[in-house]
Amino acid sequence: MAIRFDGKVAIVTGAGGGLGRMHALELARRGAKVVVNDLGGAVDGTGGNSQAAEAVVAEIKAAGGTAIANGASVTDDAGVAHLVKQTMDSFGRIDILIANAGILRDKSFAKMELKDFDAVMAVHLMGTVKPCKAVWQIMRDQQYGRIVVTTSSTGLYGNFGQTNYGAAKLSLVGFMNSLKLEGAKDNIKVNAICPVAATRMTENLLPPQVLEMLKPEYVTPAVVFLASEESPTGTVISAGAGVFSSAQIVESAGINLGHGATADTVAENWAKISDFTNATHLNNGSEHGAHLFARLKDAPVAG
């Protein structure tokens, strides 16, 4: 049965090009009314105009879909408020938020200025938090919402020269992990996409033949699934080149070293402590506490 979004309204941030554009086009093709948000700035976040967003709206309308453009910066409180008001005035509801907007300011940490760290955190983290906050009560009142945040392999695993980007991208997983719990009672599901795609942000990093394999549209099926009625919640899906997988933070079984444990006994038992053979994915902080207390039932391992 085909996934459809008839009667649903979706906001896609950073939708003037790359991944966001493809997400917006596909949601519209499947029946959603789409708000195409894009500041229209450079990759580093400077500048801005509405041409990119307007062009995507024109594409959607040419294909028979319904869309409007919005040029607000996701870091600007007044702009985000206007984005949500414009959507509600036009369509009367907000069912889906795809938080996709992002910038890059790559440098090794030694050479990076703090303003470059602040700027990347502002767009990726707060540029996701602010739209989420602005639509949250609307989704609660509707008893329906689907939010997809955008993480990265840099956040999950690291990448040289991207401490700012990595910090911002993993922070969104932490944001998702708590927001999914708060949204559960109101049928609001929150998930994360970890894309591997050729966009303005990666075009100078990869050879042409690899870029051809990593078209943004190959990521979009996972995003559309996460935005659907039957989506999971609290999930990270990695997608690129037609390959899909799911990522989790897991914890080793651990061992009980007793109250007399010292740094020396931790060192002596490090192989056991870091054995992920029976690793577990925990769904909330309470499960983490239960995981720890379960080990207290074991006899302490002799140092």
NUDREN-980363 format. One record per residue (C-alpha): z, y, x; chain; residue in three letters. Coordinates in pm, 1 decimal. Layout:
% residues N
SITE_Z_Y_X_chaine_residu
SITE_Z_Y_X_A_ALA
...
//
This chain:
% residues 303
SITE_Z_Y_X_chaine_residu
SITE_0.0_0.0_0.0_A_MET
SITE_-109.2_329.9_148.6_A_ALA
SITE_151.0_590.8_233.6_A_ILE
SITE_95.5_899.4_19.3_A_ARG
SITE_258.7_1242.0_-5.2_A_PHE
SITE_127.1_1363.5_-340.8_A_ASP
SITE_363.9_1626.6_-479.2_A_GLY
SITE_541.9_1658.2_-143.5_A_LYS
SITE_560.7_1972.5_70.3_A_VAL
SITE_569.9_1954.8_450.5_A_ALA
SITE_643.5_2216.6_714.9_A_ILE
SITE_501.3_2136.7_1059.4_A_VAL
SITE_611.7_2366.0_1342.5_A_THR
SITE_389.8_2417.2_1644.5_A_GLY
SITE_99.1_2298.1_1432.1_A_ALA
SITE_-171.6_2528.9_1565.6_A_GLY
SITE_-295.4_2268.9_1814.7_A_GLY
SITE_-227.1_1936.9_1983.5_A_GLY
SITE_18.9_1702.0_1817.1_A_LEU
SITE_129.4_1939.0_1543.5_A_GLY
SITE_-225.8_2001.9_1429.9_A_ARG
SITE_-294.2_1630.4_1393.9_A_MET
SITE_34.1_1576.8_1206.3_A_HIS
SITE_-54.3_1858.7_965.7_A_ALA
SITE_-410.2_1733.7_907.7_A_LEU
SITE_-298.6_1378.2_835.3_A_GLU
SITE_-13.9_1478.9_603.7_A_LEU
SITE_-258.5_1695.1_410.7_A_ALA
SITE_-516.1_1416.1_400.9_A_ARG
SITE_-253.0_1196.2_239.8_A_ARG
SITE_-177.3_1449.4_-30.2_A_GLY
SITE_96.3_1676.2_107.8_A_ALA
SITE_92.9_2051.4_70.9_A_LYS
SITE_134.5_2169.2_429.9_A_VAL
SITE_278.2_2481.5_587.2_A_VAL
SITE_117.6_2522.3_928.8_A_VAL
SITE_363.7_2708.9_1149.7_A_ASN
SITE_259.1_2827.4_1493.6_A_ASP
SITE_350.6_3131.1_1701.1_A_LEU
SITE_15.3_3104.6_1878.2_A_GLY
SITE_162.8_3168.5_2221.9_A_GLY
SITE_83.6_3033.0_2565.5_A_ALA
SITE_224.4_2702.1_2692.4_A_VAL
SITE_517.8_2889.3_2847.5_A_ASP
SITE_598.7_3053.9_2515.8_A_GLY
SITE_467.3_3401.1_2593.1_A_THR
SITE_238.6_3598.1_2365.4_A_GLY
SITE_140.9_3501.7_2014.6_A_GLY
SITE_-106.4_3540.6_1727.4_A_ASN
SITE_-178.3_3364.8_1397.9_A_SER
SITE_-533.9_3251.7_1477.0_A_GLN
SITE_-439.3_2895.0_1569.6_A_ALA
SITE_-239.8_2836.1_1251.1_A_ALA
SITE_-509.5_2996.0_1034.5_A_GLU
SITE_-773.9_2772.9_1193.1_A_ALA
SITE_-579.8_2456.9_1105.2_A_VAL
SITE_-529.6_2581.8_747.5_A_VAL
SITE_-905.9_2635.6_725.7_A_ALA
SITE_-962.9_2275.8_842.3_A_GLU
SITE_-724.7_2141.2_579.3_A_ILE
SITE_-881.5_2346.4_301.0_A_LYS
SITE_-1232.5_2245.7_408.3_A_ALA
SITE_-1127.0_1883.0_366.7_A_ALA
SITE_-998.2_1951.4_16.8_A_GLY
SITE_-631.7_1988.2_103.1_A_GLY
SITE_-369.9_2255.9_36.4_A_THR
SITE_-211.9_2455.7_317.3_A_ALA
SITE_-78.9_2796.9_415.8_A_ILE
SITE_-21.7_2948.3_758.6_A_ALA
SITE_296.3_3093.1_906.6_A_ASN
SITE_322.4_3265.5_1244.4_A_GLY
SITE_699.9_3282.1_1289.0_A_ALA
SITE_875.7_3189.5_1610.7_A_SER
SITE_1112.4_2897.4_1550.2_A_VAL
SITE_1368.6_3073.5_1770.7_A_THR
SITE_1381.4_3382.8_1547.8_A_ASP
SITE_1636.6_3369.6_1265.7_A_ASP
SITE_1451.1_3616.1_1045.6_A_ALA
SITE_1121.0_3441.7_1113.6_A_GLY
SITE_1259.5_3100.8_1020.5_A_VAL
SITE_1411.7_3244.6_703.4_A_ALA
SITE_1071.8_3389.4_614.1_A_HIS
SITE_903.6_3054.8_686.9_A_LEU
SITE_1131.2_2881.5_438.0_A_VAL
SITE_1105.5_3160.8_178.2_A_LYS
SITE_725.8_3162.0_206.3_A_GLN
SITE_721.3_2785.2_153.8_A_THR
SITE_953.6_2796.0_-146.5_A_MET
SITE_767.2_3090.6_-301.2_A_ASP
SITE_436.2_2907.3_-259.4_A_SER
SITE_531.4_2550.2_-344.8_A_PHE
SITE_885.9_2543.8_-485.5_A_GLY
SITE_1024.5_2266.4_-267.1_A_ARG
SITE_1043.6_2135.3_91.7_A_ILE
SITE_1036.3_1759.0_140.2_A_ASP
SITE_937.3_1717.4_503.9_A_ILE
SITE_1005.9_1906.5_824.7_A_LEU
SITE_821.6_1803.2_1139.8_A_ILE
SITE_989.7_1994.4_1424.2_A_ALA
SITE_718.6_1987.1_1688.2_A_ASN
SITE_715.4_2332.5_1851.3_A_ALA
SITE_771.2_2337.3_2226.5_A_GLY
SITE_706.0_2511.2_2556.3_A_ILE
SITE_708.9_2414.4_2923.0_A_LEU
SITE_848.1_2598.0_3224.1_A_ARG
SITE_841.6_2328.0_3489.8_A_ASP
SITE_998.1_2379.6_3831.7_A_LYS
SITE_1229.9_2184.2_4054.7_A_SER
SITE_1591.3_2265.4_3974.8_A_PHE
SITE_1634.6_2438.4_4310.4_A_ALA
SITE_1355.1_2682.7_4226.0_A_LYS
SITE_1415.7_2717.2_3853.2_A_MET
SITE_1561.7_3039.9_3721.5_A_GLU
SITE_1822.5_3016.2_3449.0_A_LEU
SITE_1603.8_3225.1_3219.2_A_LYS
SITE_1350.3_2940.0_3228.4_A_ASP
SITE_1623.7_2695.0_3131.4_A_PHE
SITE_1739.7_2921.9_2848.8_A_ASP
SITE_1386.7_2969.6_2715.6_A_ALA
SITE_1309.3_2597.3_2699.4_A_VAL
SITE_1644.5_2516.1_2537.4_A_MET
SITE_1589.4_2796.3_2284.9_A_ALA
SITE_1252.6_2664.3_2167.3_A_VAL
SITE_1311.3_2288.9_2178.0_A_HIS
SITE_1676.5_2267.1_2072.8_A_LEU
SITE_1748.9_2579.3_1868.6_A_MET
SITE_1386.4_2591.6_1754.0_A_GLY
SITE_1458.3_2257.9_1587.0_A_THR
SITE_1813.3_2333.5_1474.0_A_VAL
SITE_1723.8_2663.2_1303.0_A_LYS
SITE_1447.1_2525.3_1075.8_A_PRO
SITE_1662.2_2219.4_1001.8_A_CYS
SITE_1952.3_2441.6_900.6_A_LYS
SITE_1723.0_2657.2_687.6_A_ALA
SITE_1587.8_2360.0_487.7_A_VAL
SITE_1905.8_2149.9_483.7_A_TRP
SITE_2062.0_2276.8_159.9_A_GLN
SITE_1724.4_2267.7_-13.1_A_ILE
SITE_1686.6_1901.2_78.3_A_MET
SITE_2046.6_1828.6_-27.9_A_ARG
SITE_1988.6_1991.7_-366.7_A_ASP
SITE_1667.8_1789.9_-409.7_A_GLN
SITE_1843.9_1470.6_-300.6_A_GLN
SITE_1542.6_1411.6_-77.8_A_TYR
SITE_1436.1_1506.6_270.5_A_GLY
SITE_1258.2_1372.5_575.0_A_ARG
SITE_1306.0_1537.0_915.7_A_ILE
SITE_1125.3_1433.4_1233.0_A_VAL
SITE_1237.2_1588.4_1561.2_A_VAL
SITE_1036.9_1557.3_1882.2_A_THR
SITE_1200.9_1404.1_2186.0_A_THR
SITE_1034.4_1300.7_2513.7_A_SER
SITE_1035.6_1033.5_2781.7_A_SER
SITE_1165.0_1310.9_3008.2_A_THR
SITE_1471.7_1338.7_2785.9_A_GLY
SITE_1517.0_963.8_2753.8_A_LEU
SITE_1443.8_871.2_3116.0_A_TYR
SITE_1390.9_1182.3_3330.6_A_GLY
SITE_1102.5_1343.7_3514.5_A_ASN
SITE_1088.1_1546.6_3835.3_A_PHE
SITE_1069.7_1922.1_3780.4_A_GLY
SITE_1177.2_1910.4_3416.4_A_GLN
SITE_1556.4_1941.1_3406.9_A_THR
SITE_1531.8_2208.6_3137.1_A_ASN
SITE_1284.1_2011.7_2926.8_A_TYR
SITE_1476.1_1686.2_2970.9_A_GLY
SITE_1806.9_1844.1_2870.2_A_ALA
SITE_1648.0_1996.6_2561.3_A_ALA
SITE_1468.7_1679.8_2457.0_A_LYS
SITE_1766.5_1444.9_2487.6_A_LEU
SITE_1985.6_1696.8_2305.8_A_SER
SITE_1762.0_1642.0_2003.6_A_LEU
SITE_1849.1_1271.9_2000.5_A_VAL
SITE_2216.6_1366.2_1989.0_A_GLY
SITE_2139.2_1611.9_1709.2_A_PHE
SITE_1954.8_1339.1_1517.1_A_MET
SITE_2233.3_1086.5_1563.4_A_ASN
SITE_2485.6_1305.6_1384.2_A_SER
SITE_2248.0_1462.6_1131.7_A_LEU
SITE_2137.2_1119.1_1006.6_A_LYS
SITE_2500.3_1044.4_913.9_A_LEU
SITE_2545.6_1372.9_728.4_A_GLU
SITE_2217.4_1336.2_541.6_A_GLY
SITE_2258.0_973.9_433.4_A_ALA
SITE_2439.3_1044.0_104.5_A_LYS
SITE_2169.8_1291.0_0.9_A_ASP
SITE_1869.8_1070.3_84.5_A_ASN
SITE_1781.6_1280.7_388.4_A_ILE
SITE_1647.5_1071.5_673.5_A_LYS
SITE_1627.2_1205.1_1027.7_A_VAL
SITE_1420.8_1043.6_1302.3_A_ASN
SITE_1263.9_1125.9_1638.9_A_ALA
SITE_916.5_1082.4_1781.3_A_ILE
SITE_868.1_1033.0_2155.3_A_CYS
SITE_498.5_1112.6_2204.2_A_PRO
SITE_273.5_1029.9_2496.0_A_VAL
SITE_-29.5_1250.0_2440.1_A_ALA
SITE_-287.0_1475.5_2598.4_A_ALA
SITE_-212.8_1831.7_2486.3_A_THR
SITE_-212.2_2177.6_2641.9_A_ARG
SITE_121.7_2078.6_2793.5_A_MET
SITE_-18.5_1775.7_2977.4_A_THR
SITE_-386.8_1851.5_3037.3_A_GLU
SITE_-331.4_1965.3_3395.8_A_ASN
SITE_-114.7_1666.4_3485.0_A_LEU
SITE_-344.8_1373.7_3406.7_A_LEU
SITE_-702.0_1267.5_3497.3_A_PRO
SITE_-974.5_1301.0_3227.7_A_PRO
SITE_-1008.0_927.4_3162.6_A_GLN
SITE_-636.0_900.6_3091.2_A_VAL
SITE_-641.9_1209.7_2871.0_A_LEU
SITE_-915.7_1046.9_2662.4_A_GLU
SITE_-685.9_749.3_2594.7_A_MET
SITE_-398.3_974.3_2495.3_A_LEU
SITE_-543.1_1173.3_2208.5_A_LYS
SITE_-277.1_1340.1_1990.0_A_PRO
SITE_-405.5_1160.8_1680.9_A_GLU
SITE_-286.1_830.9_1829.2_A_TYR
SITE_73.2_953.9_1795.2_A_VAL
SITE_43.7_1081.7_1439.2_A_THR
SITE_67.2_742.9_1257.3_A_PRO
SITE_427.5_706.5_1375.6_A_ALA
SITE_515.1_1058.6_1260.6_A_VAL
SITE_359.2_1002.2_919.1_A_VAL
SITE_555.5_677.5_884.1_A_PHE
SITE_880.3_854.6_978.6_A_LEU
SITE_805.1_1125.2_720.2_A_ALA
SITE_742.4_874.0_441.6_A_SER
SITE_971.1_764.8_159.3_A_GLU
SITE_1026.7_423.6_318.1_A_GLU
SITE_1114.0_553.3_664.7_A_SER
SITE_1416.2_429.4_859.8_A_PRO
SITE_1675.5_681.3_975.9_A_THR
SITE_1823.1_755.5_1317.4_A_GLY
SITE_1527.9_593.8_1493.0_A_THR
SITE_1332.0_693.1_1803.2_A_VAL
SITE_969.0_578.5_1796.7_A_ILE
SITE_763.2_604.6_2112.8_A_SER
SITE_390.3_638.5_2046.1_A_ALA
SITE_76.0_685.3_2253.4_A_GLY
SITE_-275.6_541.9_2290.5_A_ALA
SITE_-218.6_309.7_1993.4_A_GLY
SITE_99.1_160.2_2139.5_A_VAL
SITE_422.4_189.5_1941.8_A_PHE
SITE_776.2_95.9_2044.6_A_SER
SITE_1130.6_194.6_1957.8_A_SER
SITE_1390.3_331.0_2199.8_A_ALA
SITE_1768.1_306.3_2172.1_A_GLN
SITE_2075.9_408.2_2364.7_A_ILE
SITE_2272.3_89.7_2426.8_A_VAL
SITE_2607.5_4.9_2581.4_A_GLU
SITE_2700.0_-293.1_2793.6_A_SER
SITE_2960.8_-539.1_2664.4_A_ALA
SITE_3207.0_-405.5_2921.8_A_GLY
SITE_3525.2_-564.8_3054.1_A_ILE
SITE_3898.6_-499.9_3024.6_A_ASN
SITE_4047.6_-409.1_3362.0_A_LEU
SITE_4386.6_-323.6_3213.4_A_GLY
SITE_4598.2_-7.8_3237.6_A_HIS
SITE_4642.5_-67.5_3608.7_A_GLY
SITE_4272.8_-20.3_3681.5_A_ALA
SITE_4187.6_195.4_3980.9_A_THR
SITE_3864.0_335.1_4119.9_A_ALA
SITE_3868.7_38.5_4358.0_A_ASP
SITE_3881.3_-221.7_4079.6_A_THR
SITE_3604.9_-37.4_3893.9_A_VAL
SITE_3393.2_-57.1_4211.0_A_ALA
SITE_3474.8_-425.6_4260.7_A_GLU
SITE_3371.5_-507.0_3902.8_A_ASN
SITE_3074.4_-274.0_3875.6_A_TRP
SITE_2824.2_-560.6_3846.0_A_ALA
SITE_3006.9_-689.4_3536.2_A_LYS
SITE_3059.4_-342.8_3388.3_A_ILE
SITE_2689.0_-260.6_3421.6_A_SER
SITE_2560.3_-598.2_3297.7_A_ASP
SITE_2335.1_-519.7_3002.1_A_PHE
SITE_2264.9_-883.6_2911.9_A_THR
SITE_2453.8_-849.9_2581.4_A_ASN
SITE_2408.1_-476.3_2534.3_A_ALA
SITE_2471.0_-326.6_2189.7_A_THR
SITE_2326.9_-31.1_2003.6_A_HIS
SITE_2605.1_164.9_1834.9_A_LEU
SITE_2537.4_369.5_1523.0_A_ASN
SITE_2818.5_624.3_1539.3_A_ASN
SITE_3127.1_730.8_1732.4_A_GLY
SITE_3355.0_504.1_1530.7_A_SER
SITE_3151.8_200.7_1635.5_A_GLU
SITE_3188.8_315.3_1995.3_A_HIS
SITE_3566.2_321.6_1954.6_A_GLY
SITE_3561.3_-21.9_1792.3_A_ALA
SITE_3347.3_-148.6_2080.2_A_HIS
SITE_3611.6_-33.8_2327.9_A_LEU
SITE_3905.1_-172.1_2129.0_A_PHE
SITE_3730.9_-508.9_2097.3_A_ALA
SITE_3758.1_-545.2_2475.8_A_ARG
SITE_4132.6_-483.5_2459.1_A_LEU
SITE_4164.3_-821.1_2289.0_A_LYS
SITE_4038.3_-977.9_2611.1_A_ASP
SITE_4280.3_-1060.3_2890.3_A_ALA
SITE_4246.5_-804.5_3172.7_A_PRO
SITE_4014.0_-910.1_3451.9_A_VAL
SITE_4206.3_-953.3_3774.0_A_ALA
SITE_4117.8_-692.3_4034.7_A_GLY
//
